[in-house]
């Protein structure tokens, strides 16, 4: 039953991620990215990392995606006018997806099971609040702060661009 739930959540995450990339409307693309985050949170629940699942929903699908949607709406981005999808492009896309899927299935066989022993070396307190907090604010403090500064500068840049666009009228 657990493996079925994993496949459903995995396929849902991959499909919504693909739709995020290929959708023409930026707001709809951001909403599909939120759906991808929800599917990933479900995968975290299957891994018994409930804290990570809640953080995935609250931080990424909640706060950060609200900021992304706000910036997209502030910039008043319109969907690009792409040429219509032809059957030839659709067929090439489908064959590409099948090829990537085949590679994903065959690559673990190349390692002859060496991936599975690494995955079983998870400690008992994996994903708990205490361990995540300790690792985040000791080992990964610099990347955490750099990410926050990067997000802040991106939002400030978007606001400045939007104000310049409004002032030019």
One Martini backbone bead per residue (centre of mass of N, CA, C, O) as a GRO file, in nm:
protein
  169
    1UNK     BB    1   0.058   0.064  -0.020
    2UNK     BB    2   0.304   0.253   0.003
    3UNK     BB    3   0.402   0.223  -0.292
    4UNK     BB    4   0.148   0.340  -0.422
    5UNK     BB    5   0.164   0.618  -0.291
    6UNK     BB    6   0.440   0.688  -0.406
    7UNK     BB    7   0.363   0.674  -0.707
    8UNK     BB    8   0.141   0.884  -0.700
    9UNK     BB    9   0.315   1.118  -0.585
   10UNK     BB   10   0.542   1.107  -0.797
   11UNK     BB   11   0.371   1.153  -1.050
   12UNK     BB   12   0.244   1.416  -0.952
   13UNK     BB   13   0.510   1.575  -0.923
   14UNK     BB   14   0.609   1.547  -1.216
   15UNK     BB   15   0.365   1.661  -1.366
   16UNK     BB   16   0.351   1.941  -1.219
   17UNK     BB   17   0.640   2.022  -1.300
   18UNK     BB   18   0.597   2.019  -1.604
   19UNK     BB   19   0.365   2.224  -1.606
   20UNK     BB   20   0.529   2.453  -1.485
   21UNK     BB   21   0.726   2.480  -1.732
   22UNK     BB   22   0.499   2.478  -1.988
   23UNK     BB   23   0.342   2.705  -1.897
   24UNK     BB   24   0.226   3.028  -1.999
   25UNK     BB   25   0.118   3.102  -1.723
   26UNK     BB   26   0.260   3.223  -1.437
   27UNK     BB   27   0.038   3.173  -1.225
   28UNK     BB   28  -0.022   2.878  -1.298
   29UNK     BB   29   0.266   2.784  -1.255
   30UNK     BB   30   0.278   2.852  -0.951
   31UNK     BB   31   0.038   2.666  -0.872
   32UNK     BB   32   0.179   2.404  -0.967
   33UNK     BB   33   0.414   2.430  -0.767
   34UNK     BB   34   0.242   2.391  -0.518
   35UNK     BB   35   0.153   2.105  -0.590
   36UNK     BB   36   0.436   1.987  -0.584
   37UNK     BB   37   0.482   2.043  -0.282
   38UNK     BB   38   0.253   1.861  -0.182
   39UNK     BB   39   0.364   1.596  -0.294
   40UNK     BB   40   0.633   1.612  -0.138
   41UNK     BB   41   0.503   1.603   0.142
   42UNK     BB   42   0.389   1.317   0.105
   43UNK     BB   43   0.667   1.183   0.085
   44UNK     BB   44   0.760   1.265   0.368
   45UNK     BB   45   0.543   1.104   0.515
   46UNK     BB   46   0.641   0.824   0.410
   47UNK     BB   47   0.934   0.886   0.564
   48UNK     BB   48   0.867   1.004   0.857
   49UNK     BB   49   0.883   1.337   0.789
   50UNK     BB   50   0.674   1.548   0.926
   51UNK     BB   51   0.823   1.810   0.958
   52UNK     BB   52   0.901   1.844   0.657
   53UNK     BB   53   0.611   1.851   0.553
   54UNK     BB   54   0.519   2.106   0.703
   55UNK     BB   55   0.741   2.291   0.595
   56UNK     BB   56   0.673   2.258   0.297
   57UNK     BB   57   0.398   2.393   0.322
   58UNK     BB   58   0.454   2.656   0.485
   59UNK     BB   59   0.704   2.770   0.329
   60UNK     BB   60   0.673   2.699   0.024
   61UNK     BB   61   0.357   2.685  -0.035
   62UNK     BB   62   0.320   2.941   0.120
   63UNK     BB   63   0.522   3.188   0.151
   64UNK     BB   64   0.695   3.179  -0.114
   65UNK     BB   65   0.457   3.155  -0.319
   66UNK     BB   66   0.323   3.418  -0.240
   67UNK     BB   67   0.559   3.590  -0.332
   68UNK     BB   68   0.564   3.501  -0.625
   69UNK     BB   69   0.275   3.587  -0.696
   70UNK     BB   70   0.311   3.880  -0.618
   71UNK     BB   71   0.537   3.945  -0.823
   72UNK     BB   72   0.385   3.863  -1.077
   73UNK     BB   73   0.149   4.068  -1.033
   74UNK     BB   74   0.325   4.322  -1.011
   75UNK     BB   75   0.449   4.282  -1.309
   76UNK     BB   76   0.230   4.192  -1.511
   77UNK     BB   77   0.236   3.915  -1.643
   78UNK     BB   78   0.222   3.760  -1.948
   79UNK     BB   79   0.149   3.538  -2.160
   80UNK     BB   80   0.286   3.386  -2.401
   81UNK     BB   81   0.286   3.381  -2.761
   82UNK     BB   82   0.265   3.085  -2.872
   83UNK     BB   83   0.279   2.850  -3.073
   84UNK     BB   84   0.121   2.599  -3.167
   85UNK     BB   85   0.084   2.272  -3.101
   86UNK     BB   86   0.215   2.014  -3.257
   87UNK     BB   87   0.238   1.683  -3.326
   88UNK     BB   88   0.546   1.675  -3.349
   89UNK     BB   89   0.611   1.806  -3.074
   90UNK     BB   90   0.449   1.607  -2.903
   91UNK     BB   91   0.606   1.352  -2.986
   92UNK     BB   92   0.887   1.446  -2.894
   93UNK     BB   93   0.808   1.489  -2.599
   94UNK     BB   94   0.713   1.199  -2.539
   95UNK     BB   95   0.982   1.060  -2.610
   96UNK     BB   96   1.150   1.213  -2.400
   97UNK     BB   97   0.995   1.112  -2.151
   98UNK     BB   98   1.047   0.811  -2.202
   99UNK     BB   99   1.357   0.828  -2.194
  100UNK     BB  100   1.381   0.933  -1.906
  101UNK     BB  101   1.227   0.700  -1.773
  102UNK     BB  102   1.420   0.477  -1.863
  103UNK     BB  103   1.672   0.590  -1.721
  104UNK     BB  104   1.556   0.585  -1.432
  105UNK     BB  105   1.516   0.275  -1.430
  106UNK     BB  106   1.820   0.183  -1.521
  107UNK     BB  107   2.031   0.319  -1.329
  108UNK     BB  108   2.009   0.145  -1.065
  109UNK     BB  109   2.119  -0.116  -1.215
  110UNK     BB  110   2.413  -0.019  -1.250
  111UNK     BB  111   2.478  -0.017  -0.927
  112UNK     BB  112   2.378  -0.283  -0.794
  113UNK     BB  113   2.236  -0.166  -0.514
  114UNK     BB  114   2.405   0.086  -0.388
  115UNK     BB  115   2.167   0.273  -0.301
  116UNK     BB  116   2.012   0.123  -0.074
  117UNK     BB  117   2.222   0.120   0.162
  118UNK     BB  118   2.226   0.431   0.189
  119UNK     BB  119   1.913   0.462   0.262
  120UNK     BB  120   1.943   0.282   0.543
  121UNK     BB  121   2.133   0.520   0.695
  122UNK     BB  122   1.908   0.617   0.895
  123UNK     BB  123   1.825   0.771   1.154
  124UNK     BB  124   1.592   0.790   1.408
  125UNK     BB  125   1.599   1.133   1.408
  126UNK     BB  126   1.491   1.184   1.136
  127UNK     BB  127   1.324   1.497   1.092
  128UNK     BB  128   1.347   1.643   1.339
  129UNK     BB  129   1.349   1.939   1.497
  130UNK     BB  130   1.623   1.921   1.639
  131UNK     BB  131   1.801   1.833   1.398
  132UNK     BB  132   1.725   2.052   1.195
  133UNK     BB  133   1.802   2.297   1.369
  134UNK     BB  134   2.096   2.225   1.420
  135UNK     BB  135   2.185   2.202   1.119
  136UNK     BB  136   2.086   2.482   1.019
  137UNK     BB  137   2.247   2.658   1.266
  138UNK     BB  138   2.539   2.526   1.187
  139UNK     BB  139   2.610   2.384   0.905
  140UNK     BB  140   2.372   2.582   0.734
  141UNK     BB  141   2.389   2.897   0.778
  142UNK     BB  142   2.503   3.027   0.521
  143UNK     BB  143   2.296   2.918   0.309
  144UNK     BB  144   2.050   3.034   0.455
  145UNK     BB  145   2.132   3.338   0.436
  146UNK     BB  146   2.179   3.353   0.130
  147UNK     BB  147   1.889   3.279   0.051
  148UNK     BB  148   1.748   3.519   0.191
  149UNK     BB  149   1.900   3.741   0.034
  150UNK     BB  150   1.818   3.651  -0.250
  151UNK     BB  151   1.512   3.680  -0.213
  152UNK     BB  152   1.512   3.977  -0.129
  153UNK     BB  153   1.651   4.092  -0.387
  154UNK     BB  154   1.437   3.990  -0.587
  155UNK     BB  155   1.198   4.150  -0.471
  156UNK     BB  156   1.321   4.431  -0.493
  157UNK     BB  157   1.366   4.421  -0.799
  158UNK     BB  158   1.065   4.386  -0.875
  159UNK     BB  159   0.965   4.648  -0.750
  160UNK     BB  160   1.142   4.840  -0.913
  161UNK     BB  161   1.044   4.754  -1.192
  162UNK     BB  162   0.744   4.822  -1.141
  163UNK     BB  163   0.784   5.124  -1.078
  164UNK     BB  164   0.913   5.199  -1.349
  165UNK     BB  165   0.663   5.111  -1.516
  166UNK     BB  166   0.460   5.307  -1.381
  167UNK     BB  167   0.614   5.581  -1.429
  168UNK     BB  168   0.607   5.554  -1.749
  169UNK     BB  169   0.295   5.452  -1.817
   0.00000   0.00000   0.00000
